[in-house]
Amino acid sequence: MELAKYKACICEGAAENAIIDILLDNDLLIFTREEMLEEEVIRCRDGKRFEEKYLRKGFMDKISVIRILD
């Protein structure tokens, strides 16, 4: 699977967020923190809120949205 230039990694809860942070810090994912929007895991449960806050910006390329659920 090939990801777009920009990545949004969305976690629903604190446990998922902590696990993704550990994986990112140890370079165990196919993307780096530097490639992510705002260089951090996004904590958001509401898709509409995520769209309003992050996807209405002017990006030069596509965005891959990676959503981590429990």
N, CA, C and O of each residue as an XYZ file, in Angstrom:
280
protein
N       0.845     -1.181      0.000
C       0.000      0.000      0.000
C       0.883      1.233      0.000
O       1.804      1.352      0.808
N       0.599      2.132     -0.895
C       1.367      3.367     -0.964
C       0.534      4.506     -0.385
O      -0.619      4.708     -0.766
N       1.133      5.237      0.533
C       0.441      6.343      1.179
C       0.744      7.649      0.459
O       1.772      7.785     -0.203
N      -0.157      8.599      0.598
C       0.029      9.922      0.013
C       1.126     10.676      0.761
O       1.605     10.238      1.807
N       1.506     11.807      0.204
C       2.569     12.627      0.801
C       2.211     13.051      2.224
O       3.053     12.997      3.121
N       0.981     13.466      2.428
C       0.527     13.891      3.746
C      -0.245     12.754      4.400
O      -1.002     12.048      3.733
N      -0.052     12.575      5.713
C      -0.736     11.516      6.449
C      -1.418     12.095      7.674
O      -0.846     12.920      8.387
N      -2.638     11.657      7.910
C      -3.364     12.015      9.124
C      -3.608     10.714      9.865
O      -4.345      9.852      9.386
N      -2.999     10.565     11.021
C      -3.180      9.365     11.836
C      -4.107      9.742     12.985
O      -3.739     10.516     13.868
N      -5.316      9.184     12.960
C      -6.347      9.544     13.931
C      -6.570      8.370     14.876
O      -6.830      7.249     14.440
N      -6.466      8.640     16.170
C      -6.716      7.622     17.186
C      -7.932      8.016     17.998
O      -8.134      9.185     18.325
N      -8.738      7.015     18.318
C      -9.959      7.270     19.077
C      -9.678      7.450     20.568
O     -10.252      8.334     21.203
N      -8.808      6.628     21.123
C      -8.583      6.670     22.566
C      -7.123      6.853     22.945
O      -6.235      6.865     22.093
N      -6.896      6.997     24.252
C      -5.555      7.236     24.778
C      -4.639      6.032     24.594
O      -3.448      6.198     24.328
N      -5.178      4.819     24.732
C      -4.347      3.619     24.592
C      -3.830      3.495     23.159
O      -2.648      3.222     22.948
N      -4.699      3.691     22.186
C      -4.282      3.628     20.790
C      -3.260      4.712     20.478
O      -2.285      4.474     19.764
N      -3.489      5.897     21.015
C      -2.570      7.011     20.824
C      -1.185      6.667     21.372
O      -0.181      6.917     20.704
N      -1.117      6.105     22.562
C       0.156      5.744     23.182
C       0.892      4.688     22.364
O       2.109      4.765     22.192
N       0.154      3.707     21.861
C       0.781      2.646     21.058
C       1.355      3.218     19.760
O       2.483      2.894     19.388
N       0.603      4.048     19.084
C       1.092      4.651     17.836
C       2.299      5.531     18.114
O       3.249      5.528     17.331
N       2.288      6.291     19.215
C       3.449      7.112     19.579
C       4.696      6.252     19.776
O       5.778      6.616     19.315
N       4.553      5.122     20.454
C       5.687      4.214     20.668
C       6.194      3.674     19.331
O       7.399      3.646     19.084
N       5.279      3.251     18.482
C       5.679      2.735     17.174
C       6.377      3.804     16.332
O       7.367      3.516     15.659
N       5.869      5.026     16.368
C       6.508      6.119     15.634
C       7.896      6.429     16.182
O       8.846      6.602     15.418
N       8.009      6.498     17.493
C       9.299      6.823     18.121
C      10.371      5.787     17.830
O      11.560      6.104     17.852
N       9.963      4.544     17.557
C      10.913      3.470     17.282
C      10.987      3.106     15.797
O      11.504      2.049     15.434
N      10.465      3.987     14.947
C      10.498      3.798     13.489
C       9.976      2.431     13.055
O      10.599      1.760     12.231
N       8.842      2.019     13.604
C       8.260      0.714     13.308
C       7.038      0.786     12.389
O       6.357     -0.218     12.180
N       6.764      1.960     11.846
C       5.652      2.128     10.914
C       6.183      2.476      9.527
O       7.369      2.765      9.371
N       5.317      2.451      8.528
C       5.760      2.751      7.162
C       5.764      4.250      6.874
O       5.956      4.664      5.730
N       5.553      5.053      7.896
C       5.634      6.505      7.769
C       6.268      7.063      9.038
O       6.329      6.386     10.064
N       6.734      8.296      8.956
C       7.392      8.936     10.095
C       6.511     10.048     10.648
O       5.549     10.483     10.015
N       6.866     10.488     11.831
C       6.136     11.583     12.474
C       6.214     12.856     11.625
O       5.257     13.628     11.576
N       7.341     13.071     10.965
C       7.538     14.270     10.150
C       6.594     14.329      8.957
O       6.325     15.414      8.441
N       6.086     13.189      8.509
C       5.168     13.139      7.379
C       3.717     13.394      7.799
O       2.855     13.593      6.942
N       3.443     13.391      9.081
C       2.079     13.510      9.589
C       1.639     14.959      9.713
O       2.453     15.860      9.913
N       0.329     15.163      9.589
C      -0.219     16.500      9.806
C       0.122     16.942     11.217
O      -0.121     16.213     12.179
N       0.674     18.116     11.338
C       1.080     18.693     12.614
C       2.089     17.820     13.376
O       2.345     18.055     14.557
N       2.656     16.824     12.705
C       3.667     15.927     13.269
C       3.242     15.268     14.577
O       4.062     15.041     15.466
N       1.951     14.965     14.681
C       1.455     14.295     15.879
C       0.216     13.467     15.558
O      -0.448     13.672     14.542
N      -0.072     12.535     16.447
C      -1.277     11.729     16.328
C      -2.464     12.616     16.685
O      -2.419     13.361     17.663
N      -3.514     12.531     15.892
C      -4.695     13.359     16.101
C      -5.710     12.578     16.929
O      -6.088     11.465     16.565
N      -6.147     13.155     18.035
C      -7.185     12.538     18.874
C      -8.512     13.161     18.481
O      -8.786     14.322     18.784
N      -9.324     12.378     17.808
C     -10.606     12.897     17.340
C     -11.571     11.742     17.142
O     -11.231     10.752     16.493
N     -12.764     11.858     17.692
C     -13.789     10.825     17.499
C     -14.808     11.222     16.456
O     -15.483     10.360     15.894
N     -14.932     12.491     16.188
C     -15.951     12.999     15.284
C     -15.350     13.299     13.908
O     -14.507     14.186     13.774
N     -15.786     12.560     12.893
C     -15.279     12.741     11.542
C     -15.554     14.132     10.992
O     -14.719     14.698     10.287
N     -16.706     14.682     11.307
C     -17.063     16.027     10.835
C     -16.112     17.069     11.410
O     -15.673     17.970     10.696
N     -15.795     16.952     12.692
C     -14.871     17.885     13.329
C     -13.481     17.779     12.706
O     -12.822     18.794     12.478
N     -13.031     16.542     12.429
C     -11.732     16.335     11.783
C     -11.720     17.000     10.408
O     -10.759     17.681     10.046
N     -12.782     16.799      9.655
C     -12.872     17.390      8.318
C     -12.814     18.915      8.390
O     -12.108     19.551      7.607
N     -13.551     19.491      9.319
C     -13.577     20.948      9.453
C     -12.222     21.506      9.870
O     -11.792     22.539      9.358
N     -11.549     20.831     10.793
C     -10.299     21.348     11.345
C      -9.092     21.093     10.440
O      -8.205     21.942     10.347
N      -9.046     19.939      9.775
C      -7.838     19.559      9.054
C      -7.979     19.512      7.537
O      -7.026     19.856      6.837
N      -9.107     19.108      7.009
C      -9.211     18.883      5.575
C      -9.638     20.103      4.774
O      -9.665     20.044      3.544
N      -9.960     21.166      5.410
C     -10.362     22.376      4.690
C      -9.185     23.303      4.406
O      -9.365     24.427      3.937
N      -7.984     22.823      4.695
C      -6.778     23.605      4.403
C      -6.368     23.336      2.959
O      -6.780     22.339      2.365
N      -5.563     24.220      2.406
C      -5.091     24.040      1.032
C      -3.831     23.192      0.991
O      -2.743     23.669      1.312
N      -3.980     21.926      0.595
C      -2.828     21.031      0.475
C      -2.428     20.919     -0.986
O      -3.269     20.994     -1.882
N      -1.136     20.738     -1.215
C      -0.614     20.623     -2.567
C      -0.747     19.205     -3.111
O      -0.548     18.992     -4.307
N      -1.074     18.238     -2.273
C      -1.127     16.837     -2.673
C      -2.239     16.132     -1.901
O      -2.899     16.740     -1.059
N      -2.442     14.860     -2.188
C      -3.459     14.076     -1.498
C      -3.063     13.802     -0.048
O      -1.903     13.947      0.337
N      -4.060     13.401      0.745
C      -3.845     13.063      2.152
C      -4.317     11.635      2.393
O      -5.421     11.268      1.990
N      -3.489     10.834      3.046
C      -3.898      9.499      3.498
C      -4.406      9.636      4.919
O      -3.727     10.204      5.774
N      -5.599      9.118      5.177
C      -6.169      9.152      6.515
C      -6.096      7.750      7.084
O      -6.683      6.815      6.540
N      -5.363      7.609      8.194
C      -5.208      6.337      8.882
C      -5.954      6.454     10.196
O      -5.565      7.227     11.071
N      -7.029      5.687     10.335
C      -7.865      5.794     11.528
C      -7.681      4.541     12.374
O      -7.910      3.427     11.903
N      -7.271      4.726     13.614
C      -7.012      3.634     14.539
C      -8.161      3.557     15.545
O      -8.396      4.494     16.308
N      -8.870      2.430     15.533
C     -10.000      2.223     16.439
C      -9.711      1.052     17.364
O      -8.853      0.217     17.076
N     -10.431      0.997     18.470
C     -10.283     -0.157     19.366
C     -11.193     -1.287     18.965
O     -11.197     -2.335     19.611
